[in-house]
Amino acid sequence: MQLLSVAFRLLSLCVLFALAVTDVRSRRLPTGLVIIIGLLFLADALARRMPVADVMTHVAVAIAVFAACAVLFALNLLGGGDAKLAAAIFLWAGTTLMLPAFFLISIAGLFVALLSFVADRLRRPQEARLVRALTLFSSARGLPYGVALAAGGGMVIVLPALLSLTNAR
């Protein structure tokens, strides 16, 4: 069961990477990919034989996060895709990893904001390939916060399983 859990989590990490790349390129987070993150949690919960009460606690956390993000969306402070992705990530986090998830996503968000700040101040983005890549983070099209959600969320989803593997040896 433990290896199956790691596989589900690594697959989630791959989907999160695809979401981050899509967000940088188009400032969109496809709902289908976000749903896959949630379904992978349910598959992982079944594989680990998580008690129904624990699953429901995770679902409650996800609903609360989605409600908070919906308010931010209504205030035009967060994109709709970001709200859905945050809920999917906090579905994985539950109450146990809720604060570490918030912290890691916030730190990743700081780096995304700094990249955006630098990208907005570039004078001639045609000069070098790295500089052109940085312009993808320009805030002119909105901040790609899905990147921060994917980075921080990926750590919260994958690290516990990897740590349990190392402890099992």
LINZITA-V194139 format. One record per helix or strand. SS is the DSSP state (A for helix, B for strand). FROM is the first residue (numbers start at 1). TO is the last residue. Records with the same first field share a line. If there is no record, write none. Layout:
SS: FROM-TO  FROM-TO
This chain:
A: 2-26  31-47  52-74  80-93  98-120  129-135  139-141  145-168
